[in-house]
Amino acid sequence: MGSLFRVSVTLLFLSITLLSSSAQEFSEEESSLPELSLRVSTSFSTALANLQNQINYTFKRVVLLRQAMTHSSYSEENNKALSVLGESVIETSVALQSLRKDVDISAKELNLAMAEAAKVEGSCNAGGIRLGLQNVVRVASKTNATAPAVVCGAFRALFGAIAIDAGSSDVAGEVYGKTRGGVWSAVTV
């Protein structure tokens, strides 16, 4: 009977410890459900709000933007998959705009324009820097947030997150076009 009591007390202690640490972690994170969240002003949530204002798009599911601005060095819930989708959105947007501008564009010129838009060291990184994503993206302490691959990944992921949030790659493409200032500089035909 005494050993059963000790096991019960040990399990109770472990349960209370786990629950209190989980509650503390939960209170430090902003809930993705607006009606249930207690808004805690953090520099990250402020940066996300500023980014939404800058791109003139308000996320219905801010958790998607949070994930888009989270590098794989920081968390397992990161922007890699959103970046893949975002790259497709960007390339499609550039192709569409190029063809609207010149329906007789050669396949080679079209592919070059699309490649330039997606190029880590080129337009992709420049677009991310223009939006200040190097100051928003969450990375591990040993990861350089200004590295072109990090900035470009966040830039691509931003448009992947918009596509999912809006349920439309067209909306994401429109936001991409607006972030380029209406000037499709990646398109050099």
Salt bridges, closest charged atoms under 4 A:
GLU29 OE1 - ARG66 NH2 3.02
GLU30 OE2 - ARG39 NH1 2.43
GLU87 OE1 - ARG156 NH1 3.85
GLU116 OE1 - LYS119 NZ 3.83
ASP165 OD2 - LYS60 NZ 3.83
